[in-house]
């Protein structure tokens, strides 16, 4: 294994280099469908409770989310930091103090 | 806004500091359900094609994936790099050369 740390942006760019040609061919609707399929598989892995499978399924959901972001022109790092910058976006606190 | 770059691991830890108490109370099944709900909302935002909403929905899916990883003991950064380390895990190439 090479890197052991990666910025969200770097991960998204790595997904672009590996898959952008495929993601463009497939399009937004098809890529979104794959994301939902990967989320379904993550649910199955959670039920099976096999840690190795579970890790792979988390990786797949992250990868397909990055692919979808690439073909829709969203920077995931900017998006996450804009909404969750060391505080809950609803109550403004860390830890979150929202009333349930 | 503070930081403009964040490692996947740092983002996951930030989600832990904001939401771990809530995520633990809700549990794995309930947190997974929220993730699927956020993916559904992302699908709606893709159809509506409103960039500001879309960015927020991508952030929400990333945040709930991190919350779910926190309560299941998965390190998202390790998981993604273990599977997608500068190559497609199926064909071993960057760009991916898998036959469809």
N, CA and C atoms of all chains as a GROMACS GRO file, in nm:
protein
  600
    1UNK      N    1   0.084  -0.120   0.000
    1UNK     CA    2   0.000   0.000   0.000
    1UNK      C    3   0.087   0.125   0.000
    2UNK      N    4   0.044   0.228  -0.073
    2UNK     CA    5   0.122   0.351  -0.084
    2UNK      C    6   0.088   0.448   0.027
    3UNK      N    7   0.007   0.549  -0.004
    3UNK     CA    8  -0.031   0.653   0.092
    3UNK      C    9  -0.109   0.594   0.209
    4UNK      N   10  -0.095   0.660   0.324
    4UNK     CA   11  -0.176   0.618   0.439
    4UNK      C   12  -0.269   0.731   0.482
    5UNK      N   13  -0.254   0.847   0.419
    5UNK     CA   14  -0.343   0.959   0.450
    5UNK      C   15  -0.387   1.019   0.317
    6UNK      N   16  -0.510   1.066   0.315
    6UNK     CA   17  -0.557   1.126   0.190
    6UNK      C   18  -0.663   1.231   0.223
    7UNK      N   19  -0.648   1.347   0.160
    7UNK     CA   20  -0.752   1.448   0.171
    7UNK      C   21  -0.874   1.402   0.093
    8UNK      N   22  -0.992   1.448   0.134
    8UNK     CA   23  -1.114   1.412   0.061
    8UNK      C   24  -1.099   1.451  -0.087
    9UNK      N   25  -1.044   1.569  -0.111
    9UNK     CA   26  -1.026   1.614  -0.250
    9UNK      C   27  -0.934   1.521  -0.329
   10UNK      N   28  -0.826   1.478  -0.264
   10UNK     CA   29  -0.732   1.387  -0.332
   10UNK      C   30  -0.799   1.254  -0.366
   11UNK      N   31  -0.880   1.205  -0.274
   11UNK     CA   32  -0.951   1.079  -0.299
   11UNK      C   33  -1.045   1.096  -0.418
   12UNK      N   34  -1.117   1.209  -0.419
   12UNK     CA   35  -1.209   1.234  -0.530
   12UNK      C   36  -1.133   1.242  -0.663
   13UNK      N   37  -1.016   1.307  -0.661
   13UNK     CA   38  -0.935   1.317  -0.784
   13UNK      C   39  -0.880   1.181  -0.826
   14UNK      N   40  -0.846   1.097  -0.729
   14UNK     CA   41  -0.799   0.962  -0.762
   14UNK      C   42  -0.911   0.883  -0.829
   15UNK      N   43  -1.033   0.898  -0.776
   15UNK     CA   44  -1.148   0.831  -0.838
   15UNK      C   45  -1.168   0.883  -0.981
   16UNK      N   46  -1.144   1.014  -0.998
   16UNK     CA   47  -1.157   1.073  -1.132
   16UNK      C   48  -1.057   1.007  -1.229
   17UNK      N   49  -0.932   0.994  -1.182
   17UNK     CA   50  -0.830   0.937  -1.271
   17UNK      C   51  -0.860   0.790  -1.304
   18UNK      N   52  -0.915   0.718  -1.209
   18UNK     CA   53  -0.944   0.576  -1.234
   18UNK      C   54  -1.072   0.559  -1.316
   19UNK      N   55  -1.177   0.636  -1.286
   19UNK     CA   56  -1.311   0.601  -1.335
   19UNK      C   57  -1.386   0.706  -1.415
   20UNK      N   58  -1.329   0.827  -1.435
   20UNK     CA   59  -1.410   0.935  -1.494
   20UNK      C   60  -1.464   0.897  -1.632
   21UNK      N   61  -1.382   0.829  -1.713
   21UNK     CA   62  -1.428   0.790  -1.848
   21UNK      C   63  -1.550   0.696  -1.839
   22UNK      N   64  -1.544   0.606  -1.743
   22UNK     CA   65  -1.656   0.514  -1.723
   22UNK      C   66  -1.779   0.586  -1.666
   23UNK      N   67  -1.754   0.676  -1.570
   23UNK     CA   68  -1.864   0.748  -1.505
   23UNK      C   69  -1.937   0.836  -1.606
   24UNK      N   70  -1.860   0.900  -1.695
   24UNK     CA   71  -1.923   0.986  -1.798
   24UNK      C   72  -2.009   0.903  -1.893
   25UNK      N   73  -1.957   0.788  -1.934
   25UNK     CA   74  -2.034   0.701  -2.025
   25UNK      C   75  -2.164   0.657  -1.959
   26UNK      N   76  -2.157   0.621  -1.832
   26UNK     CA   77  -2.272   0.568  -1.758
   26UNK      C   78  -2.375   0.677  -1.731
   27UNK      N   79  -2.324   0.798  -1.701
   27UNK     CA   80  -2.412   0.911  -1.675
   27UNK      C   81  -2.457   0.921  -1.530
   28UNK      N   82  -2.526   1.032  -1.500
   28UNK     CA   83  -2.563   1.063  -1.361
   28UNK      C   84  -2.665   0.963  -1.306
   29UNK      N   85  -2.771   0.935  -1.382
   29UNK     CA   86  -2.876   0.845  -1.330
   29UNK      C   87  -2.820   0.706  -1.303
   30UNK      N   88  -2.740   0.654  -1.395
   30UNK     CA   89  -2.683   0.520  -1.378
   30UNK      C   90  -2.583   0.514  -1.263
   31UNK      N   91  -2.507   0.621  -1.245
   31UNK     CA   92  -2.409   0.624  -1.137
   31UNK      C   93  -2.480   0.636  -1.002
   32UNK      N   94  -2.589   0.713  -0.997
   32UNK     CA   95  -2.668   0.722  -0.874
   32UNK      C   96  -2.727   0.584  -0.839
   33UNK      N   97  -2.774   0.514  -0.940
   33UNK     CA   98  -2.827   0.378  -0.916
   33UNK      C   99  -2.721   0.287  -0.856
   34UNK      N  100  -2.598   0.295  -0.907
   34UNK     CA  101  -2.488   0.215  -0.851
   34UNK      C  102  -2.462   0.252  -0.705
   35UNK      N  103  -2.468   0.384  -0.676
   35UNK     CA  104  -2.448   0.428  -0.538
   35UNK      C  105  -2.553   0.364  -0.446
   36UNK      N  106  -2.678   0.365  -0.490
   36UNK     CA  107  -2.784   0.306  -0.405
   36UNK      C  108  -2.762   0.155  -0.390
   37UNK      N  109  -2.713   0.091  -0.495
   37UNK     CA  110  -2.684  -0.053  -0.486
   37UNK      C  111  -2.571  -0.078  -0.385
   38UNK      N  112  -2.470   0.007  -0.386
   38UNK     CA  113  -2.359  -0.010  -0.291
   38UNK      C  114  -2.406   0.014  -0.148
   39UNK      N  115  -2.498   0.111  -0.130
   39UNK     CA  116  -2.553   0.136   0.004
   39UNK      C  117  -2.633   0.013   0.050
   40UNK      N  118  -2.704  -0.050  -0.042
   40UNK     CA  119  -2.779  -0.172  -0.010
   40UNK      C  120  -2.682  -0.283   0.035
   41UNK      N  121  -2.572  -0.298  -0.039
   41UNK     CA  122  -2.471  -0.400  -0.004
   41UNK      C  123  -2.406  -0.370   0.130
   42UNK      N  124  -2.386  -0.240   0.160
   42UNK     CA  125  -2.333  -0.202   0.292
   42UNK      C  126  -2.430  -0.248   0.401
   43UNK      N  127  -2.560  -0.231   0.377
   43UNK     CA  128  -2.661  -0.277   0.473
   43UNK      C  129  -2.653  -0.427   0.495
   44UNK      N  130  -2.632  -0.503   0.387
   44UNK     CA  131  -2.617  -0.649   0.400
   44UNK      C  132  -2.494  -0.685   0.482
   45UNK      N  133  -2.384  -0.614   0.455
   45UNK     CA  134  -2.258  -0.641   0.527
   45UNK      C  135  -2.274  -0.608   0.675
   46UNK      N  136  -2.352  -0.503   0.706
   46UNK     CA  137  -2.378  -0.468   0.847
   46UNK      C  138  -2.452  -0.581   0.916
   47UNK      N  139  -2.547  -0.640   0.845
   47UNK     CA  140  -2.623  -0.751   0.903
   47UNK      C  141  -2.535  -0.875   0.920
   48UNK      N  142  -2.446  -0.898   0.824
   48UNK     CA  143  -2.359  -1.017   0.829
   48UNK      C  144  -2.249  -1.001   0.933
   49UNK      N  145  -2.213  -0.874   0.962
   49UNK     CA  146  -2.112  -0.846   1.064
   49UNK      C  147  -1.975  -0.909   1.036
   50UNK      N  148  -1.935  -0.907   0.908
   50UNK     CA  149  -1.801  -0.953   0.870
   50UNK      C  150  -1.714  -0.830   0.849
   51UNK      N  151  -1.617  -0.807   0.934
   51UNK     CA  152  -1.544  -0.679   0.932
   51UNK      C  153  -1.472  -0.652   0.799
   52UNK      N  154  -1.411  -0.754   0.738
   52UNK     CA  155  -1.338  -0.732   0.612
   52UNK      C  156  -1.434  -0.689   0.502
   53UNK      N  157  -1.548  -0.758   0.492
   53UNK     CA  158  -1.648  -0.721   0.392
   53UNK      C  159  -1.700  -0.581   0.419
   54UNK      N  160  -1.725  -0.554   0.547
   54UNK     CA  161  -1.782  -0.426   0.587
   54UNK      C  162  -1.689  -0.311   0.544
   55UNK      N  163  -1.561  -0.328   0.568
   55UNK     CA  164  -1.464  -0.224   0.530
   55UNK      C  165  -1.469  -0.199   0.379
   56UNK      N  166  -1.474  -0.307   0.302
   56UNK     CA  167  -1.482  -0.295   0.156
   56UNK      C  168  -1.609  -0.225   0.111
   57UNK      N  169  -1.719  -0.253   0.177
   57UNK     CA  170  -1.846  -0.191   0.138
   57UNK      C  171  -1.849  -0.042   0.173
   58UNK      N  172  -1.790  -0.005   0.287
   58UNK     CA  173  -1.776   0.138   0.318
   58UNK      C  174  -1.692   0.206   0.209
   59UNK      N  175  -1.583   0.141   0.167
   59UNK     CA  176  -1.496   0.197   0.063
   59UNK      C  177  -1.574   0.215  -0.067
   60UNK      N  178  -1.657   0.116  -0.100
   60UNK     CA  179  -1.734   0.124  -0.225
   60UNK      C  180  -1.834   0.240  -0.222
   61UNK      N  181  -1.902   0.259  -0.110
   61UNK     CA  182  -1.997   0.371  -0.102
   61UNK      C  183  -1.922   0.503  -0.118
   62UNK      N  184  -1.807   0.516  -0.050
   62UNK     CA  185  -1.727   0.640  -0.063
   62UNK      C  186  -1.683   0.660  -0.208
   63UNK      N  187  -1.642   0.552  -0.273
   63UNK     CA  188  -1.594   0.561  -0.412
   63UNK      C  189  -1.705   0.604  -0.508
   64UNK      N  190  -1.823   0.545  -0.492
   64UNK     CA  191  -1.934   0.580  -0.582
   64UNK      C  192  -1.986   0.720  -0.553
   65UNK      N  193  -1.980   0.762  -0.427
   65UNK     CA  194  -2.018   0.900  -0.395
   65UNK      C  195  -1.921   0.997  -0.463
   66UNK      N  196  -1.792   0.963  -0.462
   66UNK     CA  197  -1.692   1.047  -0.529
   66UNK      C  198  -1.713   1.048  -0.681
   67UNK      N  199  -1.745   0.931  -0.738
   67UNK     CA  200  -1.773   0.924  -0.882
   67UNK      C  201  -1.891   1.014  -0.919
   68UNK      N  202  -1.996   1.005  -0.838
   68UNK     CA  203  -2.117   1.086  -0.864
   68UNK      C  204  -2.084   1.235  -0.850
   69UNK      N  205  -2.003   1.269  -0.752
   69UNK     CA  206  -1.961   1.409  -0.735
   69UNK      C  207  -1.881   1.454  -0.856
   70UNK      N  208  -1.794   1.368  -0.908
   70UNK     CA  209  -1.713   1.406  -1.024
   70UNK      C  210  -1.798   1.441  -1.146
   71UNK      N  211  -1.900   1.361  -1.172
   71UNK     CA  212  -1.978   1.388  -1.294
   71UNK      C  213  -2.089   1.491  -1.273
   72UNK      N  214  -2.106   1.537  -1.149
   72UNK     CA  215  -2.205   1.644  -1.125
   72UNK      C  216  -2.135   1.775  -1.089
   73UNK      N  217  -2.002   1.777  -1.091
   73UNK     CA  218  -1.928   1.902  -1.069
   73UNK      C  219  -1.926   1.949  -0.925
   74UNK      N  220  -1.935   1.855  -0.831
   74UNK     CA  221  -1.933   1.889  -0.688
   74UNK      C  222  -1.797   1.854  -0.629
   75UNK      N  223  -1.740   1.946  -0.551
   75UNK     CA  224  -1.617   1.920  -0.477
   75UNK      C  225  -1.657   1.873  -0.337
   76UNK      N  226  -1.639   1.744  -0.312
   76UNK     CA  227  -1.686   1.685  -0.186
   76UNK      C  228  -1.620   1.748  -0.064
   77UNK      N  229  -1.492   1.782  -0.076
   77UNK     CA  230  -1.422   1.842   0.038
   77UNK      C  231  -1.481   1.978   0.072
   78UNK      N  232  -1.500   2.061  -0.029
   78UNK     CA  233  -1.562   2.193  -0.006
   78UNK      C  234  -1.703   2.176   0.048
   79UNK      N  235  -1.778   2.082  -0.009
   79UNK     CA  236  -1.917   2.061   0.032
   79UNK      C  237  -1.925   2.022   0.179
   80UNK      N  238  -1.840   1.928   0.221
   80UNK     CA  239  -1.846   1.880   0.359
   80UNK      C  240  -1.801   1.988   0.457
   81UNK      N  241  -1.694   2.060   0.421
   81UNK     CA  242  -1.644   2.163   0.513
   81UNK      C  243  -1.736   2.284   0.519
   82UNK      N  244  -1.805   2.311   0.410
   82UNK     CA  245  -1.898   2.423   0.409
   82UNK      C  246  -2.016   2.394   0.504
   83UNK      N  247  -2.060   2.271   0.510
   83UNK     CA  248  -2.176   2.238   0.593
   83UNK      C  249  -2.138   2.198   0.735
   84UNK      N  250  -2.028   2.120   0.749
   84UNK     CA  251  -1.992   2.065   0.882
   84UNK      C  252  -1.855   2.116   0.925
   85UNK      N  253  -1.842   2.244   0.948
   85UNK     CA  254  -1.711   2.300   0.985
   85UNK      C  255  -1.699   2.310   1.136
   86UNK      N  256  -1.667   2.197   1.199
   86UNK     CA  257  -1.646   2.188   1.344
   86UNK      C  258  -1.770   2.223   1.424
   87UNK      N  259  -1.886   2.205   1.366
   87UNK     CA  260  -2.010   2.229   1.441
   87UNK      C  261  -2.126   2.163   1.368
   88UNK      N  262  -2.231   2.136   1.443
   88UNK     CA  263  -2.356   2.088   1.384
   88UNK      C  264  -2.418   2.206   1.306
   89UNK      N  265  -2.456   2.185   1.179
   89UNK     CA  266  -2.512   2.298   1.104
   89UNK      C  267  -2.648   2.344   1.157
   90UNK      N  268  -2.714   2.262   1.238
   90UNK     CA  269  -2.846   2.302   1.290
   90UNK      C  270  -2.832   2.386   1.418
   91UNK      N  271  -2.761   2.331   1.519
   91UNK     CA  272  -2.754   2.402   1.649
   91UNK      C  273  -2.627   2.488   1.661
   92UNK      N  274  -2.529   2.464   1.572
   92UNK     CA  275  -2.406   2.544   1.577
   92UNK      C  276  -2.307   2.500   1.683
   93UNK      N  277  -2.330   2.385   1.747
   93UNK     CA  278  -2.241   2.340   1.854
   93UNK      C  279  -2.164   2.212   1.821
   94UNK      N  280  -2.051   2.195   1.891
   94UNK     CA  281  -1.977   2.070   1.887
   94UNK      C  282  -1.942   2.036   2.031
   95UNK      N  283  -1.993   1.926   2.089
   95UNK     CA  284  -2.089   1.832   2.032
   95UNK      C  285  -2.226   1.896   2.004
   96UNK      N  286  -2.297   1.832   1.912
   96UNK     CA  287  -2.433   1.874   1.876
   96UNK      C  288  -2.522   1.879   2.000
   97UNK      N  289  -2.599   1.987   2.014
   97UNK     CA  290  -2.691   2.002   2.127
   97UNK      C  291  -2.836   2.013   2.082
   98UNK      N  292  -2.862   1.970   1.958
   98UNK     CA  293  -3.000   1.976   1.908
   98UNK      C  294  -3.092   1.899   2.002
   99UNK      N  295  -3.211   1.953   2.023
   99UNK     CA  296  -3.312   1.877   2.095
   99UNK      C  297  -3.373   1.780   1.994
  100UNK      N  298  -3.394   1.657   2.037
  100UNK     CA  299  -3.441   1.554   1.943
  100UNK      C  300  -3.589   1.572   1.911
  101UNK      N  301  -1.546   3.044   0.744
  101UNK     CA  302  -1.506   2.903   0.732
  101UNK      C  303  -1.360   2.889   0.775
  102UNK      N  304  -1.330   2.780   0.844
  102UNK     CA  305  -1.195   2.757   0.893
  102UNK      C  306  -1.109   2.683   0.791
  103UNK      N  307  -1.090   2.554   0.811
  103UNK     CA  308  -1.006   2.472   0.725
  103UNK      C  309  -1.059   2.468   0.582
  104UNK      N  310  -0.968   2.452   0.487
  104UNK     CA  311  -1.012   2.433   0.349
  104UNK      C  312  -0.969   2.297   0.296
  105UNK      N  313  -0.891   2.224   0.376
  105UNK     CA  314  -0.852   2.088   0.337
  105UNK      C  315  -0.874   1.997   0.456
  106UNK      N  316  -0.913   1.876   0.428
  106UNK     CA  317  -0.934   1.783   0.540
  106UNK      C  318  -0.908   1.640   0.492
  107UNK      N  319  -0.830   1.567   0.573
  107UNK     CA  320  -0.812   1.425   0.546
  107UNK      C  321  -0.944   1.353   0.575
  108UNK      N  322  -0.966   1.242   0.508
  108UNK     CA  323  -1.088   1.163   0.533
  108UNK      C  324  -1.095   1.128   0.682
  109UNK      N  325  -0.982   1.088   0.738
  109UNK     CA  326  -0.979   1.051   0.880
  109UNK      C  327  -1.018   1.170   0.970
  110UNK      N  328  -0.966   1.288   0.937
  110UNK     CA  329  -0.999   1.408   1.017
  110UNK      C  330  -1.148   1.440   1.009
  111UNK      N  331  -1.205   1.424   0.891
  111UNK     CA  332  -1.349   1.450   0.876
  111UNK      C  333  -1.429   1.351   0.961
  112UNK      N  334  -1.388   1.223   0.955
  112UNK     CA  335  -1.458   1.122   1.036
  112UNK      C  336  -1.447   1.155   1.186
  113UNK      N  337  -1.328   1.201   1.229
  113UNK     CA  338  -1.309   1.237   1.370
  113UNK      C  339  -1.393   1.361   1.408
  114UNK      N  340  -1.404   1.454   1.314
  114UNK     CA  341  -1.487   1.573   1.341
  114UNK      C  342  -1.633   1.530   1.358
  115UNK      N  343  -1.679   1.438   1.273
  115UNK     CA  344  -1.816   1.387   1.287
  115UNK      C  345  -1.832   1.317   1.422
  116UNK      N  346  -1.725   1.247   1.465
  116UNK     CA  347  -1.730   1.180   1.596
  116UNK      C  348  -1.748   1.284   1.707
  117UNK      N  349  -1.672   1.392   1.701
  117UNK     CA  350  -1.680   1.493   1.807
  117UNK      C  351  -1.818   1.562   1.809
  118UNK      N  352  -1.875   1.581   1.690
  118UNK     CA  353  -2.006   1.648   1.685
  118UNK      C  354  -2.120   1.552   1.722
  119UNK      N  355  -2.115   1.428   1.670
  119UNK     CA  356  -2.235   1.344   1.672
  119UNK      C  357  -2.224   1.208   1.740
  120UNK      N  358  -2.107   1.168   1.793
  120UNK     CA  359  -2.093   1.030   1.840
  120UNK      C  360  -2.196   0.995   1.948
  121UNK      N  361  -2.223   1.089   2.039
  121UNK     CA  362  -2.320   1.060   2.146
  121UNK      C  363  -2.459   1.031   2.089
  122UNK      N  364  -2.496   1.108   1.985
  122UNK     CA  365  -2.625   1.087   1.920
  122UNK      C  366  -2.626   0.956   1.840
  123UNK      N  367  -2.513   0.931   1.769
  123UNK     CA  368  -2.504   0.810   1.686
  123UNK      C  369  -2.513   0.684   1.771
  124UNK      N  370  -2.448   0.687   1.887
  124UNK     CA  371  -2.452   0.571   1.977
  124UNK      C  372  -2.593   0.546   2.029
  125UNK      N  373  -2.660   0.653   2.068
  125UNK     CA  374  -2.798   0.639   2.117
  125UNK      C  375  -2.890   0.580   2.009
  126UNK      N  376  -2.871   0.628   1.885
  126UNK     CA  377  -2.958   0.587   1.774
  126UNK      C  378  -2.929   0.443   1.733
  127UNK      N  379  -2.800   0.406   1.737
  127UNK     CA  380  -2.760   0.270   1.703
  127UNK      C  381  -2.734   0.251   1.554
  128UNK      N  382  -2.683   0.132   1.520
  128UNK     CA  383  -2.639   0.104   1.383
  128UNK      C  384  -2.757   0.100   1.286
  129UNK      N  385  -2.864   0.028   1.321
  129UNK     CA  386  -2.977   0.015   1.228
  129UNK      C  387  -3.039   0.151   1.198
  130UNK      N  388  -3.058   0.232   1.302
  130UNK     CA  389  -3.119   0.363   1.284
  130UNK      C  390  -3.030   0.458   1.206
  131UNK      N  391  -2.900   0.448   1.228
  131UNK     CA  392  -2.806   0.535   1.156
  131UNK      C  393  -2.799   0.494   1.009
  132UNK      N  394  -2.802   0.363   0.983
  132UNK     CA  395  -2.806   0.315   0.844
  132UNK      C  396  -2.932   0.366   0.774
  133UNK      N  397  -3.045   0.364   0.844
  133UNK     CA  398  -3.170   0.415   0.786
  133UNK      C  399  -3.158   0.562   0.748
  134UNK      N  400  -3.093   0.641   0.835
  134UNK     CA  401  -3.072   0.783   0.804
  134UNK      C  402  -2.984   0.799   0.681
  135UNK      N  403  -2.882   0.714   0.671
  135UNK     CA  404  -2.795   0.720   0.552
  135UNK      C  405  -2.877   0.697   0.425
  136UNK      N  406  -2.963   0.595   0.427
  136UNK     CA  407  -3.042   0.567   0.307
  136UNK      C  408  -3.138   0.683   0.277
  137UNK      N  409  -3.190   0.747   0.382
  137UNK     CA  410  -3.277   0.863   0.363
  137UNK      C  411  -3.199   0.978   0.298
  138UNK      N  412  -3.075   0.999   0.342
  138UNK     CA  413  -2.993   1.106   0.284
  138UNK      C  414  -2.958   1.075   0.138
  139UNK      N  415  -2.937   0.947   0.107
  139UNK     CA  416  -2.909   0.909  -0.032
  139UNK      C  417  -3.033   0.935  -0.118
  140UNK      N  418  -3.151   0.910  -0.060
  140UNK     CA  419  -3.276   0.938  -0.132
  140UNK      C  420  -3.289   1.089  -0.159
  141UNK      N  421  -3.257   1.171  -0.058
  141UNK     CA  422  -3.263   1.316  -0.076
  141UNK      C  423  -3.161   1.365  -0.179
  142UNK      N  424  -3.044   1.299  -0.181
  142UNK     CA  425  -2.945   1.333  -0.284
  142UNK      C  426  -3.002   1.306  -0.423
  143UNK      N  427  -3.073   1.196  -0.437
  143UNK     CA  428  -3.138   1.162  -0.565
  143UNK      C  429  -3.238   1.270  -0.605
  144UNK      N  430  -3.315   1.319  -0.509
  144UNK     CA  431  -3.412   1.426  -0.537
  144UNK      C  432  -3.341   1.554  -0.580
  145UNK      N  433  -3.231   1.586  -0.512
  145UNK     CA  434  -3.156   1.708  -0.547
  145UNK      C  435  -3.094   1.695  -0.686
  146UNK      N  436  -3.053   1.574  -0.724
  146UNK     CA  437  -2.999   1.553  -0.859
  146UNK      C  438  -3.107   1.580  -0.963
  147UNK      N  439  -3.228   1.538  -0.934
  147UNK     CA  440  -3.338   1.562  -1.027
  147UNK      C  441  -3.374   1.709  -1.034
  148UNK      N  442  -3.368   1.778  -0.919
  148UNK     CA  443  -3.404   1.920  -0.914
  148UNK      C  444  -3.295   2.007  -0.976
  149UNK      N  445  -3.170   1.957  -0.973
  149UNK     CA  446  -3.058   2.027  -1.036
  149UNK      C  447  -3.033   2.166  -0.978
  150UNK      N  448  -3.046   2.177  -0.846
  150UNK     CA  449  -3.013   2.302  -0.775
  150UNK      C  450  -2.876   2.283  -0.712
  151UNK      N  451  -2.775   2.355  -0.758
  151UNK     CA  452  -2.638   2.326  -0.715
  151UNK      C  453  -2.616   2.342  -0.564
  152UNK      N  454  -2.675   2.446  -0.504
  152UNK     CA  455  -2.654   2.467  -0.360
  152UNK      C  456  -2.711   2.351  -0.279
  153UNK      N  457  -2.834   2.309  -0.313
  153UNK     CA  458  -2.895   2.195  -0.245
  153UNK      C  459  -2.813   2.070  -0.266
  154UNK      N  460  -2.768   2.053  -0.390
  154UNK     CA  461  -2.693   1.933  -0.426
  154UNK      C  462  -2.567   1.921  -0.342
  155UNK      N  463  -2.496   2.031  -0.327
  155UNK     CA  464  -2.374   2.031  -0.247
  155UNK      C  465  -2.404   1.989  -0.103
  156UNK      N  466  -2.511   2.045  -0.046
  156UNK     CA  467  -2.551   2.010   0.090
  156UNK      C  468  -2.588   1.863   0.104
  157UNK      N  469  -2.654   1.809   0.003
  157UNK     CA  470  -2.695   1.668   0.010
  157UNK      C  471  -2.574   1.575  -0.001
  158UNK      N  472  -2.476   1.611  -0.085
  158UNK     CA  473  -2.351   1.533  -0.089
  158UNK      C  474  -2.284   1.536   0.048
  159UNK      N  475  -2.281   1.654   0.110
  159UNK     CA  476  -2.220   1.667   0.243
  159UNK      C  477  -2.291   1.579   0.344
  160UNK      N  478  -2.426   1.576   0.337
  160UNK     CA  479  -2.503   1.496   0.431
  160UNK      C  480  -2.474   1.347   0.415
  161UNK      N  481  -2.466   1.299   0.291
  161UNK     CA  482  -2.437   1.156   0.271
  161UNK      C  483  -2.298   1.124   0.327
  162UNK      N  484  -2.200   1.211   0.300
  162UNK     CA  485  -2.065   1.189   0.354
  162UNK      C  486  -2.067   1.188   0.507
  163UNK      N  487  -2.145   1.280   0.567
  163UNK     CA  488  -2.151   1.290   0.713
  163UNK      C  489  -2.214   1.166   0.775
  164UNK      N  490  -2.322   1.117   0.715
  164UNK     CA  491  -2.388   0.998   0.772
  164UNK      C  492  -2.306   0.873   0.748
  165UNK      N  493  -2.234   0.868   0.638
  165UNK     CA  494  -2.143   0.754   0.616
  165UNK      C  495  -2.034   0.753   0.723
  166UNK      N  496  -1.983   0.872   0.757
  166UNK     CA  497  -1.881   0.884   0.862
  166UNK      C  498  -1.940   0.846   0.998
  167UNK      N  499  -2.063   0.889   1.027
  167UNK     CA  500  -2.129   0.852   1.153
  167UNK      C  501  -2.144   0.701   1.164
  168UNK      N  502  -2.188   0.639   1.055
  168UNK     CA  503  -2.206   0.493   1.054
  168UNK      C  504  -2.071   0.423   1.072
  169UNK      N  505  -1.968   0.476   1.010
  169UNK     CA  506  -1.833   0.418   1.025
  169UNK      C  507  -1.788   0.431   1.171
  170UNK      N  508  -1.818   0.544   1.233
  170UNK     CA  509  -1.777   0.564   1.373
  170UNK      C  510  -1.839   0.460   1.466
  171UNK      N  511  -1.966   0.432   1.449
  171UNK     CA  512  -2.030   0.340   1.545
  171UNK      C  513  -2.011   0.193   1.506
  172UNK      N  514  -1.949   0.167   1.390
  172UNK     CA  515  -1.920   0.028   1.353
  172UNK      C  516  -1.770  -0.001   1.358
  173UNK      N  517  -1.691   0.098   1.402
  173UNK     CA  518  -1.547   0.075   1.421
  173UNK      C  519  -1.467   0.066   1.292
  174UNK      N  520  -1.514   0.134   1.187
  174UNK     CA  521  -1.444   0.134   1.059
  174UNK      C  522  -1.372   0.267   1.039
  175UNK      N  523  -1.246   0.260   0.997
  175UNK     CA  524  -1.169   0.380   0.960
  175UNK      C  525  -1.186   0.400   0.809
  176UNK      N  526  -1.265   0.502   0.773
  176UNK     CA  527  -1.299   0.524   0.632
  176UNK      C  528  -1.175   0.549   0.546
  177UNK      N  529  -1.078   0.621   0.601
  177UNK     CA  530  -0.956   0.652   0.523
  177UNK      C  531  -0.879   0.523   0.492
  178UNK      N  532  -0.860   0.440   0.594
  178UNK     CA  533  -0.791   0.312   0.571
  178UNK      C  534  -0.869   0.225   0.475
  179UNK      N  535  -1.002   0.223   0.494
  179UNK     CA  536  -1.087   0.138   0.411
  179UNK      C  537  -1.078   0.178   0.264
  180UNK      N  538  -1.084   0.309   0.237
  180UNK     CA  539  -1.082   0.354   0.096
  180UNK      C  540  -0.944   0.332   0.035
  181UNK      N  541  -0.838   0.361   0.111
  181UNK     CA  542  -0.704   0.344   0.054
  181UNK      C  543  -0.667   0.197   0.038
  182UNK      N  544  -0.720   0.113   0.122
  182UNK     CA  545  -0.690  -0.030   0.111
  182UNK      C  546  -0.751  -0.086  -0.017
  183UNK      N  547  -0.869  -0.037  -0.053
  183UNK     CA  548  -0.937  -0.091  -0.172
  183UNK      C  549  -0.901  -0.016  -0.300
  184UNK      N  550  -0.890   0.118  -0.292
  184UNK     CA  551  -0.870   0.200  -0.413
  184UNK      C  552  -0.738   0.276  -0.405
  185UNK      N  553  -0.626   0.204  -0.405
  185UNK     CA  554  -0.496   0.271  -0.391
  185UNK      C  555  -0.435   0.296  -0.529
  186UNK      N  556  -0.481   0.403  -0.594
  186UNK     CA  557  -0.433   0.446  -0.726
  186UNK      C  558  -0.454   0.341  -0.835
  187UNK      N  559  -0.555   0.258  -0.817
  187UNK     CA  560  -0.588   0.160  -0.922
  187UNK      C  561  -0.729   0.106  -0.898
  188UNK      N  562  -0.787   0.056  -1.006
  188UNK     CA  563  -0.913  -0.015  -0.995
  188UNK      C  564  -0.887  -0.148  -0.924
  189UNK      N  565  -0.963  -0.182  -0.819
  189UNK     CA  566  -0.936  -0.309  -0.748
  189UNK      C  567  -0.966  -0.432  -0.833
  190UNK      N  568  -1.043  -0.415  -0.940
  190UNK     CA  569  -1.074  -0.533  -1.024
  190UNK      C  570  -0.966  -0.559  -1.129
  191UNK      N  571  -0.932  -0.456  -1.210
  191UNK     CA  572  -0.836  -0.477  -1.319
  191UNK      C  573  -0.694  -0.436  -1.280
  192UNK      N  574  -0.680  -0.362  -1.172
  192UNK     CA  575  -0.545  -0.321  -1.126
  192UNK      C  576  -0.487  -0.202  -1.203
  193UNK      N  577  -0.568  -0.136  -1.285
  193UNK     CA  578  -0.516  -0.026  -1.365
  193UNK      C  579  -0.575   0.111  -1.328
  194UNK      N  580  -0.502   0.218  -1.361
  194UNK     CA  581  -0.552   0.355  -1.353
  194UNK      C  582  -0.512   0.422  -1.484
  195UNK      N  583  -0.607   0.462  -1.570
  195UNK     CA  584  -0.752   0.443  -1.559
  195UNK      C  585  -0.793   0.295  -1.566
  196UNK      N  586  -0.910   0.272  -1.510
  196UNK     CA  587  -0.969   0.138  -1.511
  196UNK      C  588  -0.981   0.086  -1.655
  197UNK      N  589  -0.941  -0.040  -1.675
  197UNK     CA  590  -0.950  -0.102  -1.808
  197UNK      C  591  -1.042  -0.224  -1.807
  198UNK      N  592  -1.126  -0.233  -1.706
  198UNK     CA  593  -1.219  -0.348  -1.699
  198UNK      C  594  -1.303  -0.354  -1.827
  199UNK      N  595  -1.323  -0.475  -1.876
  199UNK     CA  596  -1.418  -0.490  -1.986
  199UNK      C  597  -1.556  -0.486  -1.924
  200UNK      N  598  -1.647  -0.415  -1.990
  200UNK     CA  599  -1.781  -0.398  -1.930
  200UNK      C  600  -1.864  -0.525  -1.943
   0.00000   0.00000   0.00000
